[in-house]
């Protein structure tokens, strides 16, 4: 008898009480996501699967009197790379927060290292206790208006499509390609029936097009009206709360008992320190309950709804035949997690990871990715001519959407000069994959630096170098620091590197344990205060999304300033004819 058949027979014997279960949880109140009620009974587990609810005997028995047992949480859409640690380390961070499954889109590393990046993420994820499912990156690069480190066609993705941990096609960001029925995107859409969307700023008819193309979800809603438009057209809506995109509160206004079954929770991009201090989708669940959503409804949004959306038929519930991924809660209303179990094994207790630790991390194929052509201060000049009016990227704190401002800016000798007093700072995106020498220049307002410069190789989605500063010398010093680090974050003042965080894995992730990276981030935060960065939003995270040309309204790529509404590059100076 083969192993699968033997395990199935064993589980049937346990369910039928001919054998003892591996584990029995006694006396807990069961969160039933099917009936939206609390039920009672022993929960029996064998071979990592729930085999019965009722009266059972177990080899190990846990008295959970006064506690609640709920399904393990599912983050419906997350870019692990945004945590700046490897999948193994990410697993150790989120399991204590009750997350037992993550649906990940590795398009960050794919934009740098292509299929080598996908292979690295898949291999490292196999050593994690967390169940990490992958959606294949659909848009590498995100648009044809920037230079990434790789280009992935349907042919490149097809060999990955049949792997056990691969669920489908990740967020389709190139809406114009879908709208026009471009052959390359059609080939990708036909790879899978499970397709995530990216519908930022799209109209009702645009959503019609997305639905017709087979796209099932969207995580880019920012208002309850946008949410309703998508739900009415059959899409699942992911309520996102990340480190920059904080849309949860606005979208909870649109959740009702009638539509909640089509709503999921996700983090999308969440920084390591926010994951540790605030949590993952457990934060979404708690916030939803505080907002007035029934606790079991909120839990269902983070469990059964996500499982059903992604066809994970054995996840998301406390029921026979379902994976034994569950949390024990001290309090249902506060969603206070006491213990977390993955496949029937203790994964976390009292907020600390309790599972196995694997230190192997072969990242040799995704290192040495920062290649920058020689730079000088002359290359960072923005000619303004006789007109001081400029197109400016306006920051919306804690939002991905920027404003397209037109204002007069400081000019000296015909060139733009940064002025912290007026809030106008120079920003640059430097191609870093093939040393092409491409430099996109622009002006940003609202980032708030008072002196110095900051730079990072985390620059969505092509992950070139992005730098902003109050003067050219510090900007150059910050860029050079990243070259020497082979990727990461740097803060510079008066030509001196105040602090840096090396991210040698594709310029996106550290090879260190997450506690060490967390301490380095705290040092970075202190250095940001030294150069007068704002405290009500994260300057590095905000900077990292200013190069993303699929989110309205004005962004910067290595090819120049990009008007998302017109879907083309524009000049920084406003033509004189436009100001008359």
Residue, then its C-alpha position, 0 to 999 in steps of 0.5 A: x500500500x502506498x503512503x497516500x493510501x495508507x494515510x487515507x486509511x489511517x484517517x478513516x480508521x481514526x474518524x471511525x474511532x478504531x484508532x486514537x487520533x494524533x491530537x485532540x483539542x478538547x472543550x474549545x468553542x469551534x468557530x464554524x465558518x459554514x454556519x457562522x455560529x459557535x459549536x462544541x466538540x472535540x477536534x481530532x487530528x491525524x496525519x495533519x488533517x482534521x478527521x472528526x468533531x465529536x468525542x475522540x481520544x488522542x495520543x496527545x490531548x489539549x484541554x482548551x477550555x475557555x478558548x476558541x478554535x478557528x481556521x488558520x488565516x490566509x493572506x490572499x495576496x502578498x509580495x514576500x520580498x517587501x518584508x525584505x527577508x526570505x520566505x523561510x524568515x517570513x514564515x517565522x514572522x507571520x505564523x505567530x500572527x495566525x497566518x498559516x497560508x500565504x498566496x504570494x506573487x514573486x514579481x518583485x524578484x522576477x523583475x530583477x532575476x527572472x526565472x532564477x528568482x522564481x526558482x529561488x522563491x519556490x525552493x526557499x518556500x519549501x523549507x518554510x513551515x508556512x504553506x506558501x502558494x505562488x501566483x506566476x508574475x503576469x507582467x515582467x516588466x510591469x509596462x513597456x515604459x521602463x527597464x527591468x532586469x528580466x522579461x517573462x513571456x508565457x513560454x517562460x512561465x508555462x514550465x512553472x504552471x503545473x507545479x503543486x505550489x503554483x495556483x495561477x496567474x498573478x495580478x495583471x497590471x498591464x490593463x491597456x494590453x488586456x483592453x487591446x487584446x494583445x497577443x502576449x497577454x492573451x497567451x498568459x491569460x490562457x495559462x490558468x483559470x485562476x487569475x488575479x487582477x490589478x484594477x487601479x482607477x479602472x472604470x465600470x466598463x474596464x472591469x467588464x473587460x477584466x471579467x471577460x478576460x477571466x480575471x477573478x480578483x482585485x486588491x486595488x480598491x480605495x473606496x467603497x464605491x469602487x468595491x461595489x462596482x467590482x462585487x457587482x461584476x462578480x470579482x472577489x475584492x481583497x481588502x488591503x492593509x499594507x505599509x503604504x497602501x492603507x485601504x482597510x478602513x475605507x473599504x470596511x464601510x462597504x462590507x455587508x452580511x450580503x456581500x462579505x462572502x466575496x471579500x478577502x483580506x490581504x497585505x500586498x506589501x508590508x514592511x518587516x517592522x510593521x509585520x512584527x509590530x502590527x501583524x499580518x491579516x490578523x490586524x485586518x481581522x481585528x480591525x474589522x471586528x472593531x469596526x462592527x463586522x461580526x467576528x465570525x464574518x471577519x474570520x471567514x473573510x480571512x479563511x474560508x473566503x480566501x480558500x474558496x476563491x483560490x480553489x484550496x478545497x481543504x483549507x479555511x475551516x474546522x471540519x473533517x477532511x480539512x488541513x489541521x491549520x488552526x489557531x487557539x484564541x483567548x478572546x474572540x472579540x479581540x482575536x487574541x491568539x494563544x497558539x497556532x498549529x500548522x498541519x497539526x503541529x505547534x507553530x507558535x505560542x504566545x506570539x513566538x515562533x515554535x516550529x522548526x528552523x532551517x538555516x539553509x538559503x542558497x541564493x547564489x543565483x540571485x546575487x550581484x544584481x546591482x550594475x550601475x553605469x558611471x554617474x556624475x552630478x551633471x547627469x542629475x541636472x533638470x533643465x528648466x529653460x525660461x519657465x519655472x512651471x513643472x510637472x510634480x509628483x505630489x505625495x499622498x501619505x500612506x497611499x500609493x496614488x500620487x497627485x499630478x501637480x503643476x507648480x513653479x519650482x526653484x530654478x538657478x542657472x536654468x536648472x531645477x534646485x531642490x528646496x526643502x522649505x518649499x517641499x520640492x525635492x529632486x528625484x531620480x531613477x537609475x537603471x541598475x540591471x544592465x548598466x545602460x546609463x538610463x536616468x529618469x529625473x523628476x521633482x517630488x513634493x511632500x516627501x519631507x526631507x530637510x537635508x541629505x538623501x535616501x536611496x534604495x534598490x527596492x523600487x516597484x516594480x522594475x527595482x531600479x535604484x531610486x533616490x531623492x535628496x536635497x542636494x546632488x552630492x548626497x544623492x550621488x553618495x547614496x547611489x554609490x553606497x547601494x552599488x557597494x552594498x549590492x542592493x539595499x537602503x542608504x541614508x546620507x548626510x553631508x556625504x557620509x552614510x549615516x545608516x544602510x541596510x544591505x539587501x544582497x538577494x536581488x537587491x530586495x532581501x536580506x540573507x540575515x535572520x529577521x531579528x537582525x534585519x529588524x534591528x537594522x531597520x530601527x537604525x535606519x529609522x533613527x537616521x531618517x529622523x536625523x535628516x528631518x524625514x516625516x514621522x507620519x509615514x515611512x519615507x523609504x516605503x513611499x519612495x519605493x512606490x514612486x516608480x510604479x507606472x501602473x498606479x495613478x497619477x504621476x510616477x518616475x521610471x528610468x526612462x523619465x516622468x510618466x503620466x499614468x492617465x495618458x500612459x506615456x512619458x512627459x517632460x518635467x518642465x511645463x511647455x510655455x504654451x501650456x502655461x499661457 
